[in-house]
Amino acid sequence: MATSTKHRQGQEAPPPADLLDRDALLELHAGMALIRGFEDAVQRLFTKGEVHGTTHLYSGQEAGATAVCSVLQDGDRVAGTYRGHGHALAVGVDPGALMAEMLGRTTGVCGGRAGSMNVIDVEHGLIGCFGIIGGSIAAATGAALALRRTGNVAVAFFGEGTSNQGYFHESLNFAKVLSLPVVFVCENNRYAEFTPYEEAMAGGLADRPRTMEIPTTVVDGMDVTAVHAAAVEAVGRARAGEGPQFIESMTYRFVGHSRSDPGKYRKDGELDEFKLRDPLLVSRAILAERFGVAASDVDAVEERVAGELAAAIETARSGPWPEAGAPASEFRTAA
Ligand SMILES: Cc1ncc(C[n+]2csc(CCOP(=O)(O)OP(=O)(O)O)c2C)c(N)n1
């Protein structure tokens, strides 16, 4: 893998294999397949003019949200980003309601008013997906303030470019000083829009939380088992009252920053090399090597997920449009 020195230095040892059994890993694989299928469908429908505004897809980064959210419990809170379809699906937002949201229908999870970037579903612990970078960090830190001594945790997802933003430094400091139960998950996909992060960042990213004495793990974000192991540790410590935790998940987005970005800033061959480490291929390989799962069994899981998603999308496409001027009374923002 032709990664930069800075990126390579981030990788740490693979996790112990025994944290996940065969069925649990198949479940994570299904979760990632759902996100990939959803993002492919959003791309297709955007091209056909059915999804309005813009979209920021999560393809390539599926292991992050899937693994982290798999260790969460009822009452935990999650804040995602404008690249948030994966965060939403991973906390359990209904795929049909999420797609209806993309399509602006009243059956959408926010009544068709939030669109791609700003989904909220408090029922599933999703306190927001934020278009303002760093918004997720501040929101999760605030949620963690309310969750002190409850045994629940808040999780913030954000990109590496966001660690240059004021919210990042202020919120991490605040969370550490008050020992808040929050897990900061930085999804380092190497680019902040079109800028390689090494060119815009002073020092190492993981050094920033470490300087504040926040326990920090750097993990291979293309390997769902590695992210899962890191999440078990970090969420467990935050839940046990040990204060904020930080995970830097080294990942890669397979698509442009948003719909209008052809990704010309990538080095020749870089995308193809990362696609060899597609999280779905990595988990397939682990399923075969560790648990002897036949490729046909993994195919069957992917086909089941694709079939359920296709049905959900067709239902979403036939949902009603909001009436002009109607109040947004269907928003699920109540706690
Ligand atoms: C406060 C603020 N400043 C600038 C922007 C414009 N903006 C949108 S995405 C982005 C880059 C974020 O990169 P990163 O945090 O690495 O996340 P990624 O998009 O790679 O997931 C910027 C600067 C914004 N949305 N909010």
The ligand as a Tripos MOL2 file, in Angstrom:
@<TRIPOS>MOLECULE
LIG
   26    27     1     0     0
SMALL
NO_CHARGES

@<TRIPOS>ATOM
      1 C1        -17.0300   25.5620   10.0710 C.3       1 LIG1
      2 C2        -16.8900   25.0600    8.6600 C.ar      1 LIG1
      3 N1        -15.8520   25.4800    7.8990 N.ar      1 LIG1
      4 C3        -15.6950   25.0220    6.6390 C.ar      1 LIG1
      5 C4        -16.5970   24.1420    6.1130 C.ar      1 LIG1
      6 C5        -16.4380   23.6390    4.6730 C.3       1 LIG1
      7 N2        -16.0230   22.2320    4.6870 N.ar      1 LIG1
      8 C6        -16.9160   21.2570    4.4380 C.ar      1 LIG1
      9 S1        -16.2100   19.7530    4.4790 S.2       1 LIG1
     10 C7        -14.6980   20.3850    4.8240 C.ar      1 LIG1
     11 C8        -13.5050   19.4810    4.9820 C.3       1 LIG1
     12 C9        -13.6170   18.5670    6.1420 C.3       1 LIG1
     13 O1        -12.6500   17.5630    6.0370 O.3       1 LIG1
     14 P1        -12.5450   16.4110    7.0790 P.3       1 LIG1
     15 O2        -12.7810   16.9290    8.4530 O.co2     1 LIG1
     16 O3        -11.2640   15.7040    6.8580 O.co2     1 LIG1
     17 O4        -13.7970   15.4710    6.7630 O.3       1 LIG1
     18 P2        -14.1410   14.6080    5.4700 P.3       1 LIG1
     19 O5        -14.9610   15.4750    4.5670 O.co2     1 LIG1
     20 O6        -12.8680   14.1680    4.8700 O.co2     1 LIG1
     21 O7        -14.9700   13.4650    5.9490 O.co2     1 LIG1
     22 C10       -14.7520   21.7610    4.9180 C.ar      1 LIG1
     23 C11       -13.5950   22.6240    5.2050 C.3       1 LIG1
     24 C12       -17.6770   23.7270    6.9250 C.ar      1 LIG1
     25 N3        -18.5800   22.8570    6.4870 N.pl3     1 LIG1
     26 N4        -17.7830   24.1550    8.2140 N.ar      1 LIG1
@<TRIPOS>BOND
     1     1     2 1
     2     2     3 ar
     3     2    26 ar
     4     3     4 ar
     5     4     5 ar
     6     5     6 1
     7     5    24 ar
     8     6     7 1
     9     7     8 ar
    10     7    22 ar
    11     8     9 ar
    12     9    10 ar
    13    10    11 1
    14    10    22 ar
    15    11    12 1
    16    12    13 1
    17    13    14 1
    18    14    15 2
    19    14    16 1
    20    14    17 1
    21    17    18 1
    22    18    19 2
    23    18    20 1
    24    18    21 1
    25    22    23 1
    26    24    25 1
    27    24    26 ar
@<TRIPOS>SUBSTRUCTURE
     1 LIG1         1 GROUP 0 **** ****
